[in-house]
Each structure stands twice: as C-alpha cells, then as structure tokens.
Amino acid sequence: MSVKITKTTAFHDVPKTVLAVLKKDTKLTELWNGLTEIQRNEWACYATTGAKPETKEKHVKRMVSDMKDGKKTPCCWPGCPHRRPKAAKWFGKKK
C-alpha cells in the first residue's frame, strides 16, 4: 500500500528529485509527512540549492540519510533564503 506524499511546504514546490525518492521509500514518506510545512520547505530548498546537478544530487542523498537519522531540517545550513531574507547573504555571488 502506498502512502500519500504531502506536497505542501511554506514556500517551495516539492522538487521532482525529492518526490522520486519519496515514492520509492514508504518509511521516508512517513517521515516527510510528519514534518511541518517549514521543515519540508527547508528540505525542498536545500535539495534544489546548488549550481551543479551533482551538488543537488548530493543534497538529496544527504536529505534521505539525515531524515532517516531523525533530523528534521538540514544541519549547518543557513536556511531557505527565499523564506528568510537574512539567510540570502549566504547565497550571494562570490567575488
């Protein structure tokens, strides 16, 4: 029996890459559904942050690992710059 995936977050749409891993793993989907909208938003933003596809793929893998370890948001990450303007300074262009 499949578990319905909660697709609401505070700001972002759930990325296709995240949906793909959630569809494959019922336990992960249950963990995802147990998060708040803001917590799901942080993971959704984290999974799409990165200039290279390889970086985004690493972020999705880390999301899976961290969530299974009980983490509810990405560790050592300033937060979604789209939801928190003060976090945007960490994502600016480097000179």
Number of C-alpha atoms within 10 A of each C-alpha: 4 9 13 12 16 16 15 15 19 14 16 20 13 20 15 12 14 19 15 10 15 20 14 11 13 16 12 18 19 15 16 22 17 13 16 14 17 18 18 25 25 24 28 27 23 21 24 21 15 15 8 9 11 10 14 17 16 13 22 21 14 16 22 20 13 15 17 14 9 9 14 20 20 19 10 6 11 16 22 22 15 13 16 10 10 12 15 14 10 12 12 8 6 5 3
